Amino acid sequence: MQKLTLIPPRSGDSFILRKGQKLQVFDIEGEQVSDFICYNLHNKKEYLSSGRTIDYADTIFLTKGHAFYSNRSNIMFRLVEDTVGRHDFLLTPCSADTFRIIYGHTQPHRGCFGNLCEALKEHGIKPDDIPICFNIFMNVAVDGTTGKIKVLPPKSKAGDFIILEAEMDLLIGMTACSAEMSNNYAFKPIGYQILDE
């Protein structure tokens, strides 16, 4: 087992997870989202797909026991432990445009999108290669009548975690999310460690 790595508030990281390894992602202080994306390490045109995963799972509320699929309908990983049970796979990574359009910032932060671009560029990933992320610990409510969405404070408390198991060699990008609403208006670190079986 590797030591715990911390992603500082409003930043990102990238790393490799091999097939059969498990990744544990911690909410260190509580109510902090992590945008998560992964690619087939050996063919980066294959990437995590929100649409395929939701379609095959038949739910937008993905948790323990669900498989997560690529754009080519291959299982990339399985969620094997989850102490929270509520995450989001609908909303795109926050970006400078998010802060400009939603929050009205005149000097917007680059957000999770920009942080993922920075963290993944050494692996040949370009901005247009970053799709919708799996937003770990993010709490998004959907009105059953109107379809209107509302971003609520995460349900995660300090020390909550998920564990996923890789079904192929993966290149992973992760953030400690930068969006105010997503994190109940406070920015905190995200922790992760690789568990070798």
Summary of the structure (lengths in Angstrom):
residues: 197
radius of gyration: 15.5
end to end distance: 8.3
largest distance: 47.7
contacts: 665
relative contact order: 0.35
helix: 17%
strand: 37%
